[in-house]
């Protein structure tokens, strides 16, 4: 796994993040992160 992180722990963290920030903010954050990752790979 990812440095000792199981799939269940990752799922729980994602659920907590969604509850804290809301689905709309998470979708915006994910889209922004995807755009930045694509831009950094072009460099």
Secondary structure as GFF3:
##gff-version 3
##sequence-region A 1 43
A	DSSP	alpha_helix	7	21	.	.	.	ID=ss1
A	DSSP	alpha_helix	23	42	.	.	.	ID=ss2
###
